[in-house]
Amino acid sequence: MSEILVLQCNEENIGTRIDKYISENIEKITRSAVQTIISAGRVLADGKAVSKNYKIKGTERITVEIPEPQPMDAIPENIPLDIVYEDEDLLVVNKPKGMVVHPAHGNYSGTLVNALLYHCGDSLSGINGIIRPGIVHRIDKNTSGLLIVAKNDKSHINLAEQIKAHSFTREYEAVATGYFKETEGTIDAPIGRNKNDRKKMCVTVENSRNAVTHYSVIKQYGGYAHLRLRLETGRTHQIRVHLAYIGHSVLGDDVYGKSYKGIDGQCLHARKIGFIHPSTDEYMEFSSKLPDYFISVINKLEKM
């Protein structure tokens, strides 16, 4: 059954958008989820349905109907997980290259979600109206490395807010093509969907979101460079799109660059993750070793 919650506005709320007001006053729901239920007509102000950009007048009685979470169409699978850290609120997983994070067309099994459903059972977050295994952020199928999984709604929302506030540490290492004249720099360029190919992202000012990537060169190998990268924002394919934009595509990225013989997928690894624990308020940071495929590429470059 759905849950009905009632909020009473006051003068302090005048001028606040209703989606912002609700997400700030109901802990277990995100702003994007609020917008979804508003669009479904499940939010009323003094008994009348409103739009997501409705602004509080100051005396409204807001009724919010939160639908019962729907089970996701994924089957638990006994797939080994490389768990770096786990407690009752969250876990940090070291995802191997080649594993899809979330089930989608063409990848309904063998994903990280299938493995998490088996490992965690019912102890996973279910925010945004769907029972799902707490995926706070994602990394691409052919990107290896660390990502965090929330076990409850409170942790999920807290961690998502840290990402939004840019206080969530995400560092990567990559091998990129080309010679870098500058040993460090910042790529500040908005990213949006490629209108000519909906499966790809691109740097564009149309229907885009701001995106910032900081990079430094660990070592230059002639026409290739070993890089350290820090995400300030977290857009889809951000590192791959940004590096391709400045003419230094990730080695092996056949979507934004080109494929290379002997390299299966892009040479990109989520090396470090850091966050404030949602229950203890303690800053925690985890690192993972470079995987064998990455070390193999570096060894080949060393011999060039």
Residue pairs with C-beta under 8 A, 6 or more apart in sequence:
1 68
2 42
2 65
2 66
2 67
2 68
3 65
3 66
3 68
4 63
4 64
4 65
4 66
5 26
5 63
5 64
5 66
6 61
6 62
6 63
6 64
7 21
7 22
7 25
7 26
7 61
7 62
7 64
8 60
8 61
8 62
9 21
9 56
9 57
9 58
9 59
9 60
9 61
9 62
10 58
10 59
11 58
13 21
13 56
13 58
14 55
14 56
14 57
14 58
15 55
15 56
16 55
16 56
17 52
17 53
17 54
17 55
17 56
18 38
18 43
18 45
18 50
18 52
18 53
18 54
18 55
18 56
18 62
19 31
19 34
19 35
19 38
19 52
19 53
20 31
21 56
21 62
22 29
22 34
22 43
22 62
22 64
23 29
23 30
23 31
23 33
23 34
26 34
26 64
26 66
27 153
27 154
27 157
28 66
28 127
28 153
28 154
28 157
29 66
29 127
29 128
29 157
30 127
30 128
30 157
30 160
32 128
33 127
33 128
33 129
34 43
34 52
34 64
35 52
36 128
36 129
37 43
37 64
37 65
37 66
37 67
37 129
38 50
38 51
38 52
39 52
40 67
41 49
42 64
42 65
42 66
42 67
43 49
43 50
43 62
43 63
43 64
43 65
44 50
44 62
44 63
45 54
45 60
45 61
45 62
46 60
46 61
47 63
66 129
67 129
69 126
69 129
69 130
69 131
70 129
70 130
70 131
71 130
71 131
72 103
72 113
72 130
72 131
72 132
73 103
74 103
74 108
74 111
74 113
74 114
74 117
75 109
75 114
75 117
76 114
76 117
76 118
76 121
77 109
77 110
77 114
77 115
77 117
77 118
78 115
78 118
79 110
79 114
79 115
79 118
80 115
81 93
81 112
81 115
81 116
81 119
82 93
82 94
82 95
82 96
83 91
83 92
83 93
83 94
83 119
84 92
84 93
84 94
84 146
84 286
84 288
85 91
85 92
85 284
85 286
86 92
88 123
88 151
89 150
89 151
89 152
89 154
89 155
89 277
89 278
89 279
90 134
90 148
90 149
90 150
90 151
90 155
90 159
90 277
90 278
91 120
91 148
91 149
91 151
92 146
92 147
92 148
92 149
92 273
92 286
93 112
93 116
93 146
93 147
93 148
93 149
94 144
94 145
94 146
94 288
95 101
95 112
95 139
95 143
95 144
95 145
95 146
95 147
95 270
96 144
96 291
97 142
97 143
97 144
97 265
97 291
97 293
98 141
98 142
98 264
98 265
99 110
99 111
99 112
99 141
100 107
100 110
100 111
100 112
100 141
101 111
101 112
101 113
101 135
101 138
101 139
101 141
101 147
102 111
102 112
102 113
102 135
102 138
103 109
103 111
103 113
103 114
107 141
112 135
113 132
113 133
113 135
116 124
116 133
116 134
116 149
117 124
117 133
120 133
120 149
120 151
123 151
123 152
124 131
124 132
124 133
124 134
124 149
124 150
124 151
124 152
125 132
125 133
125 134
125 150
125 151
125 152
125 153
125 155
125 156
126 132
126 153
127 153
127 156
127 157
133 149
134 149
134 150
134 151
134 152
134 155
134 156
135 147
135 149
136 147
136 148
136 149
136 150
136 156
136 159
136 160
136 163
137 147
137 148
137 163
137 170
137 234
138 147
139 145
139 147
139 270
140 237
140 240
140 266
140 268
141 265
142 252
142 264
142 265
142 266
142 268
143 172
143 266
143 268
143 269
143 270
144 268
144 269
144 270
144 291
144 293
144 294
145 172
145 269
145 270
145 271
145 288
146 270
146 271
146 272
146 273
146 286
146 287
146 288
147 270
147 273
148 159
148 273
148 275
150 156
150 159
150 278
154 278
154 279
155 278
155 279
158 278
159 168
159 275
159 278
162 168
162 275
162 276
163 234
166 232
166 233
167 275
167 276
168 273
168 274
168 275
169 230
169 272
169 273
169 274
169 275
169 285
170 230
170 231
170 234
170 270
170 272
170 273
170 274
171 228
171 229
171 230
171 231
171 270
171 271
171 272
171 273
172 228
172 229
172 230
172 231
172 239
172 268
172 269
172 270
172 271
173 218
173 226
173 227
173 228
173 229
173 268
173 269
173 271
173 290
173 294
174 226
174 227
174 229
174 239
174 243
174 250
174 251
174 266
174 267
174 268
174 269
175 224
175 225
175 226
175 227
175 250
175 251
175 252
175 267
175 294
175 297
175 298
175 301
176 224
176 225
176 227
176 243
176 248
176 249
176 250
176 251
177 223
177 224
177 248
177 249
177 250
177 251
177 257
178 223
178 224
178 225
178 247
178 248
179 220
179 222
179 223
179 225
180 217
180 220
180 225
180 248
183 216
183 217
184 214
184 215
184 216
184 217
185 214
185 215
186 212
186 213
186 214
186 215
187 211
187 212
187 213
187 214
187 215
187 242
187 243
187 245
187 246
188 210
188 211
188 212
189 203
189 211
189 242
189 245
190 203
190 204
190 205
190 208
190 209
190 210
190 211
191 201
191 202
191 203
191 204
191 208
191 209
191 211
191 235
191 236
191 237
191 238
191 241
191 242
192 201
192 202
192 204
192 205
192 206
192 207
192 208
192 209
193 200
193 201
193 202
193 207
194 200
194 201
194 202
194 204
195 204
195 206
200 237
200 255
200 256
201 235
201 236
201 237
201 238
201 241
202 241
203 241
203 242
203 245
209 233
209 235
210 233
211 233
211 235
211 238
211 241
211 242
212 231
212 232
212 233
213 229
213 230
213 231
213 232
213 233
213 238
213 239
213 242
213 243
214 229
214 230
214 232
215 227
215 228
215 229
215 230
215 243
216 227
216 228
216 229
217 225
217 226
217 227
218 225
218 226
218 227
218 228
219 225
219 226
220 226
221 301
221 302
221 304
222 304
224 251
224 301
225 248
226 298
226 301
228 271
229 239
231 238
231 239
235 241
237 255
237 256
239 250
239 268
240 249
240 250
240 253
240 255
240 256
240 266
240 268
241 256
243 249
243 250
243 256
244 250
244 253
244 256
244 257
249 256
249 257
249 258
250 256
250 257
250 266
250 267
250 268
251 257
251 260
251 263
251 266
251 267
251 297
252 259
252 260
252 263
252 264
252 265
252 266
252 267
253 265
253 266
253 268
257 266
263 297
264 293
267 293
267 294
267 297
269 288
269 290
269 291
269 294
270 288
271 287
271 288
271 290
272 285
272 286
272 287
272 288
273 285
273 286
274 283
274 284
274 285
274 286
275 283
275 284
276 282
276 283
276 284
277 283
277 284
290 298
